[in-house]
């Protein structure tokens, strides 16, 4: 089942689209916090975004640009501002299509279906993990925080992914070593320590400090 994220502050329009698309077997989520659309995007992991241009706090162009920094998920703009300048702006900011208001729900549905077919016939799944404003793309090995980015090595990626997937729970050193090297046999324990230290240093480079806590003699945890 494909999931759609509806970024529309007109509740009547948003709920109408949601109800229509759910009737066709899609999962549709309406954004409620327009101060941080990006966080909702990361948490919900949609396969397509419907984006209005005129929104509270920041406009749709801003949020499309923010999404494009971390994802290639298709974005369809829906707006009554359908003059050529806005259409060009939408495409330049990373939009994949533009639907003018008022629109026929069946036309919108057809555009969504076509976009999903083109995008996901041969594409993989969204691989984003979020923690307190940090976004980790495990597919690209990239960490993004407050506009800054840092690339991780394979081992650093593996450590961060395991810790984020077990958020709030201690991951033992043995489990981390098994996950990274498929065995904790013949692996120098210091190798894991060095990799964790390098990961922490890279996170600090983009302003993330003390995210990975050490549980002495046991392992590590992300709270």
N, C-alpha and C positions, 0 to 999 in steps of 0.2 A: 504494500500500500504506500503510495506516495504521500508525503506530507507537504502542505502549503503553508507559508507564513504570510498573513495578510496584514500589511502595514497601512492602515487606513483609520483616521481619527473620526470619521463619520460613522457612528455606531450602526446606524440603519444600513448603510452600504456594506460595511464590514460583515455584519451578521447575515445579510442577504446573500452575499458571496459565499460565506461559510456554509450556510444551510444548503445552497444549491450544489456546491462541490461535494459536500458530505453525502448528498443524495446520489452522487455518481461514484461513491466508493472511495473518495479521497479523505485524508485526515486534514482538517483545516484549523489553524490556530490564529487567533487575532491578537495582535500586540496590544498590551495594556499599558506598559511603561514606555512612554515616548521619549523619556530622558535617556534611555539606554536600550535602543533597538538592537544594537550589536550583541549585547549579552543574551537577549531573548533568542536571537538568531543562533548563537552558539549552543545554548541549552537545548533548543528545540530541534536543531539539525534538520531543517527543511530541505526538500529537493528543489523547491522553487519559491521565489518571493514575489508577491504582488505589492508594489510600492506606489503609494500616492506621493505627489510632489509637495503639496502644501500640508505640513505637519507641525504640531507644537514643538517648540524648542529648536529643532534642527529640521531642515527640509529633506525630502527624499533623495536629492542629489548627494547630500552629505552622507546619508546612511548607505547609499549604494556604493559610494567611494570607500567607506569603511569596510563594507562587506568584501569588496574587490581586493582589499589588502590581504585577506586571509582565505578567500574562497572564489571558485568559478561557478558557483550555483547560479542558474539563470534568474534574472530579475526582469519582470515585466512591469513597466510603469503604467499606472492608471491615473488619468488626470483630466480635469476640464480645461486645463491650460494646454490646449492642443495646437498652438501655433507652431510654425516651423522652428522657431528659435528654441522652444522647449523640447521639441522632438530631437533636434540636433544635440542639445545639451544632455538629454537623457542617454543618448547613444554614446556620447563622448565620456560620460561619467561611468560607463560600464553596463548600461542597460541593454537587454537583448531584444526587447520589443516595446511597443507603446500602444495603449488602448485608450481612446478618447472617451470621456464621460459626456453624456449618458451612453451606456453601452448595452447591448443585448447580452444577457447572461450566457446564451448558447454560443455566441460568437467568442466571448471571453473563454468559455470552456474549451472550445475548439482550438484556440490559440495555446492554451495551457497544455492540452493533450499533445499538440504538435511539438511544442517546446520540450516537453518531457521525453517524448519519443526520440527526438534528435539528440538530446543531451545524454540519456541514460541507456541507450541501446548497447553501447560498448564501454560505459563509464563505470568507475568504482564507486564505493560508498563514501559519504562524508566522514572524515577522520579527525574531527576537531574535538579537543577537550578543553574545558574552561575551569579556571580556579581564581577567584577574587580578582578578576580583570585581566588575568593572564590567559592567553589563548595558545594552545599547543596543537599544531598541525602534525600529527604523527605520520601522515603520508609524505610530507615534505621535510620533516625533521626541523621545523621552524617554530620558534617561540616569539610571540608578539605581545608587547606590554606597553601601553600608553604611547603607541606610535613607533616604538623602537623594536628592532628585530635582531635575533641571533640564531645562527644555525648550529644544530647539534650533531655530534658524531653518532654512529649507530649505537654504541653502548650507552651514551648519554640519553639518546632517545628511548632506549629500552628501559632504563632506570626510571625516567620521568613518567613514561606510559604506565608502568606497573604501579608506581606510587599514586598516580592520579586515579587509576582505575580502582584502587583500594583506599580512596580518600578517607581519612579519619581512623584507619586501621594500620597497625604496625606491620610492615613487610619485613620478614626476617632476612638477614644477610644470606642465609642458605637459599631462600626462595628467589632472591634477586640473582644469585649466581647461577642457579638452575635455569632461570628464565633467560639469562644472557648467554650462557655457555652450554646449556642443556645438561649440565652436570656440575656438581660442586667438587668433584674429584680432580685432583691434580691442578687445581686453580689456587694460585697464591691469594690469600685473603686480602693482602694489601692491594691487589689489582682492583678490587671493588672499591676500596677506600679512595684510591687515586681517581677512579672514574666519578665517584660521587663528589669529590672535591672539585674536579674540573667542571662538573655540571653546576655546582653551586656558584662557582666563579663566573660562568657564562650568564647565569640568571642574574647575578649581581650587576653585570655589565649593562643590563637593560632596566635596572632599578628594582629587581625582585630580591629581597633579602630575608633570610631566616625562614624560607618557605619549607625547606626540607629539614625536619628535626631528627636528631640522632637519639635513639634509645639504646644507651650504652649496653653492650654485650648482647643485644637482641637484633636490632636493625634500624629501619628508618620509617618516618611517617610524615605525611602531608596533612595538616589539620584543616 
